C-alpha cells in the first residue's frame, strides 16, 4: 500500500524514509539500469507517493547522487573498521569496498548499461570517479607528503604523478575484468590485494620503516580516513536534508550497502 504525505519533520523519521527510498532505487537501478528506472518505479518499491520522493530530492539525478554518497560513506566506515596502517593496506581496503558496491564500480568504469544517459551526457566524468578513491585531492596529496617524509614512498616521485599511477592501476584492473579469458584473469577476491600490491611496488619505497616512521604513517593513514569520512558524511547529510548529528545518533550513516 502506497503511503502519502510530506516527509516527516522528525529528522530520524525523515532519515528512515530516505533510506527506504534509496534502498528501492538501488535495487531497481542495478536490475534495469538508470535510464529504465523511473520515479514511479522507485515510489512503488519504497511504498511512498511519487510526490514524497520529490520532497526529498528535486530530480532523479539528485536521488542518484544521494545513493552514491551513501555508498561512499558505507565504504569509508568499513575501511575505518579494518584499521589500515599503510598505503598498501589503505588501497586494498578501498579497492575491496569499491568492488563490493556495483553502483560505485559502475561509476568508476563508466558502465553505460547501469548508468545510461549519465555516462552519455558526461555528467559523471573522471573527476567524479577519482573522488571515489582519493576524495579531496589536496587531502590525498597531504597524506602522500607525510608518507614521503618518513621514507614510505619511492624517492623523487611527484605527488601528482603518484596519484596518476594509483588511478591508472585501479582503472586498469577494473576495466580489464571480464575482458580476459576466464582462466587468465585473477579471481575477483584477489583483485584488492593485487591492486594494492601493484600500487605499492610502483610508488612505495620497499624499505621497512623504523618505529617512529611506522607510527607516523599509521597516524597519517588514520587521519586521512577520518577526514574523508567526515567530508562524505557531511555531503550525505546534505543530500538527505538531515543534520549530521541525527545520522550519527541513529547509526544510519552507513546506509544499506
C-alpha positions as CSV (number, residue, x, y, z in Angstrom):
1,X,0.0,0.0,0.0
2,X,1.4,3.4,-1.0
3,X,1.8,5.9,1.8
4,X,1.3,9.5,1.0
5,X,2.2,12.7,2.7
6,X,5.2,15.0,3.3
7,X,8.4,13.7,4.6
8,X,8.3,13.6,8.4
9,X,9.6,16.6,10.1
10,X,11.3,14.5,12.8
11,X,14.9,14.1,11.4
12,X,15.2,10.4,12.4
13,X,11.9,9.5,10.7
14,X,12.8,11.5,7.7
15,X,16.2,9.7,7.5
16,X,14.5,6.3,7.8
17,X,12.2,7.2,4.9
18,X,15.0,8.5,2.8
19,X,17.0,5.3,3.3
20,X,13.9,3.2,2.3
21,X,13.6,5.2,-0.9
22,X,17.3,4.8,-1.7
23,X,17.1,1.1,-1.0
24,X,14.4,0.8,-3.6
25,X,16.3,3.0,-6.1
26,X,19.5,0.9,-5.7
27,X,17.7,-2.4,-6.4
28,X,15.9,-1.0,-9.4
29,X,18.9,0.7,-11.0
30,X,21.0,-2.4,-10.7
31,X,18.2,-4.5,-12.1
32,X,17.1,-2.3,-15.0
33,X,19.7,0.5,-15.3
34,X,19.3,4.2,-14.6
35,X,17.5,5.0,-17.9
36,X,14.7,2.5,-17.3
37,X,14.2,3.3,-13.7
38,X,11.5,5.9,-13.1
39,X,10.5,7.8,-10.1
40,X,7.2,6.0,-10.3
41,X,9.0,2.7,-10.0
42,X,11.0,3.9,-7.0
43,X,7.9,5.2,-5.3
44,X,6.2,1.8,-5.7
45,X,9.2,-0.1,-4.5
46,X,9.6,2.2,-1.4
47,X,5.9,2.3,-0.6
48,X,5.6,6.1,-0.8
49,X,3.9,8.5,-3.1
50,X,5.7,9.9,-6.1
51,X,5.4,13.4,-4.7
52,X,7.1,12.3,-1.5
53,X,10.3,11.5,-3.4
54,X,10.3,14.9,-4.9
55,X,10.1,16.5,-1.5
56,X,13.3,14.6,-0.6
57,X,15.1,15.2,-4.0
58,X,14.1,17.6,-6.8
59,X,15.4,15.4,-9.6
60,X,16.3,11.8,-10.3
61,X,19.9,12.9,-10.7
62,X,19.8,14.3,-7.1
63,X,18.4,11.0,-5.8
64,X,21.2,9.0,-7.6
65,X,23.8,11.4,-6.2
66,X,22.5,10.7,-2.7
67,X,22.6,7.0,-3.4
68,X,26.3,7.2,-4.4
69,X,27.1,9.4,-1.4
70,X,25.5,6.8,0.9
71,X,27.6,4.0,-0.7
72,X,30.7,6.1,-0.2
73,X,30.0,6.7,3.5
74,X,29.4,2.9,4.0
75,X,32.6,2.1,2.2
76,X,34.7,4.5,4.3
77,X,33.1,3.1,7.5
78,X,34.2,-0.3,6.5
79,X,37.7,0.9,5.7
80,X,37.9,2.6,9.1
81,X,36.8,-0.6,10.8
82,X,39.6,-2.5,9.1
83,X,42.1,0.0,10.5
84,X,44.7,0.1,7.7
85,X,48.0,1.4,8.8
86,X,49.9,1.8,5.5
87,X,49.2,2.9,2.0
88,X,49.1,-0.6,0.7
89,X,46.5,-1.6,3.3
90,X,44.5,1.5,2.6
91,X,44.4,0.9,-1.1
92,X,43.5,-2.8,-0.5
93,X,40.6,-1.9,1.7
94,X,39.3,0.9,-0.6
95,X,39.5,-1.4,-3.6
96,X,37.7,-4.1,-1.7
97,X,35.0,-1.7,-0.6
98,X,34.6,-0.4,-4.1
99,X,34.2,-3.9,-5.6
100,X,31.5,-4.7,-3.1
101,X,29.4,-1.8,-4.5
102,X,28.2,-2.3,-8.0
103,X,27.0,1.3,-8.4
104,X,30.4,2.7,-7.4
105,X,32.1,0.3,-9.7
106,X,29.8,1.3,-12.5
107,X,30.7,5.0,-11.7
108,X,34.4,4.2,-11.9
109,X,34.3,2.3,-15.1
110,X,31.6,4.5,-16.8
111,X,29.3,1.5,-17.2
112,X,26.6,2.7,-19.7
113,X,24.4,-0.3,-19.1
114,X,23.9,0.7,-15.5
115,X,24.4,4.5,-15.7
116,X,22.8,5.1,-19.1
117,X,22.4,8.7,-20.1
118,X,24.5,9.9,-17.1
119,X,27.5,8.5,-18.9
120,X,26.4,9.6,-22.4
121,X,25.8,13.1,-21.2
122,X,29.2,13.0,-19.4
123,X,27.6,14.0,-16.1
124,X,29.9,11.5,-14.4
125,X,33.4,12.3,-15.5
126,X,36.9,11.3,-14.5
127,X,36.9,13.9,-11.7
128,X,33.9,12.3,-10.1
129,X,35.4,8.9,-10.4
130,X,38.7,9.8,-8.9
131,X,37.0,11.1,-5.8
132,X,35.8,7.6,-5.0
133,X,39.3,6.7,-4.2
134,X,41.1,9.9,-3.4
135,X,38.3,12.0,-2.1
136,X,39.6,15.6,-1.8
137,X,42.7,15.6,-3.9
138,X,44.5,18.1,-1.7
139,X,44.0,15.8,1.3
140,X,45.4,12.8,-0.5
141,X,48.4,14.9,-1.6
142,X,49.0,15.9,2.0
143,X,48.7,12.2,3.1
144,X,51.3,11.2,0.5
145,X,53.6,14.0,1.6
146,X,53.7,12.6,5.1
147,X,54.5,9.1,3.8
148,X,57.2,10.6,1.6
149,X,58.8,12.4,4.6
150,X,59.0,9.2,6.5
151,X,60.5,7.1,3.8
152,X,57.4,5.1,2.8
153,X,57.4,6.3,-0.8
154,X,60.0,5.9,-3.6
155,X,62.3,9.0,-3.6
156,X,61.9,11.6,-6.3
157,X,58.2,11.0,-7.1
158,X,56.0,13.9,-7.9
159,X,52.7,13.9,-5.9
160,X,50.5,14.4,-9.0
161,X,52.3,11.6,-10.8
162,X,51.8,9.3,-7.8
163,X,48.1,9.8,-7.9
164,X,48.1,9.2,-11.7
165,X,49.8,5.9,-11.1
166,X,47.4,4.9,-8.4
167,X,44.4,5.8,-10.6
168,X,45.8,4.0,-13.6
169,X,46.4,0.8,-11.6
170,X,42.8,0.9,-10.2
171,X,41.2,1.7,-13.6
172,X,43.4,-0.9,-15.3
173,X,42.3,-3.7,-13.1
174,X,38.7,-2.7,-13.1
175,X,38.4,-2.1,-16.9
176,X,40.0,-5.5,-17.8
177,X,37.7,-7.5,-15.6
178,X,35.8,-9.9,-17.9
179,X,38.0,-9.0,-20.9
180,X,40.5,-11.8,-20.4
181,X,39.7,-15.5,-20.8
182,X,38.4,-16.9,-17.5
183,X,41.5,-19.0,-16.9
184,X,43.8,-16.0,-17.5
185,X,42.2,-13.3,-15.3
186,X,42.6,-13.1,-11.5
187,X,39.8,-14.3,-9.2
188,X,37.6,-11.5,-8.1
189,X,38.5,-11.9,-4.5
190,X,42.2,-11.4,-5.4
191,X,41.7,-8.0,-7.1
192,X,42.0,-5.8,-4.0
193,X,45.3,-7.4,-2.9
194,X,46.7,-7.3,-6.5
195,X,45.7,-3.6,-6.9
196,X,47.3,-2.7,-3.5
197,X,50.5,-4.7,-4.3
198,X,50.9,-3.1,-7.7
199,X,50.5,0.4,-6.3
200,X,53.0,-0.4,-3.5
201,X,55.5,-1.7,-6.0
202,X,55.0,1.4,-8.2
203,X,55.3,4.2,-5.7
204,X,56.3,2.6,-2.3
205,X,59.9,2.7,-1.1
206,X,60.1,-1.1,-0.4
207,X,62.1,-0.3,2.7
208,X,60.9,-1.3,6.2
209,X,60.2,1.7,8.4
210,X,61.6,2.3,11.8
211,X,59.2,2.5,14.7
212,X,58.8,6.3,14.5
213,X,58.2,6.2,10.8
214,X,55.7,3.4,11.0
215,X,53.8,5.2,13.8
216,X,53.7,8.4,11.7
217,X,52.4,6.6,8.6
218,X,49.8,4.8,10.7
219,X,48.6,8.1,12.2
220,X,48.5,9.8,8.8
221,X,46.5,6.9,7.4
222,X,44.0,7.0,10.2
223,X,43.8,10.8,9.9
224,X,43.2,10.6,6.1
225,X,40.4,8.1,6.6
226,X,38.7,10.1,9.4
227,X,38.9,13.2,7.2
228,X,37.3,11.5,4.3
229,X,34.6,10.0,6.5
230,X,33.7,13.4,7.9
231,X,33.5,15.0,4.4
232,X,31.5,12.1,3.0
233,X,29.1,12.1,5.9
234,X,28.6,15.9,5.7
235,X,27.8,15.6,2.0
236,X,25.4,12.7,2.6
237,X,23.6,14.6,5.3
238,X,23.1,17.5,2.9
239,X,21.7,15.1,0.3
240,X,19.3,13.6,2.8
241,X,18.4,17.0,4.3
242,X,19.1,15.9,7.9
243,X,21.6,17.1,10.5
244,X,24.9,15.1,10.6
245,X,24.2,14.6,14.3
246,X,21.0,12.8,13.6
247,X,22.8,10.3,11.3
248,X,25.4,9.6,14.0
249,X,22.9,9.1,16.7
250,X,20.7,6.7,14.7
251,X,23.7,4.8,13.4
252,X,22.2,5.2,9.9
253,X,25.3,6.9,8.3
254,X,26.4,3.6,6.7
255,X,23.3,3.1,4.7
256,X,22.2,-0.3,3.5
257,X,25.2,-1.2,1.3
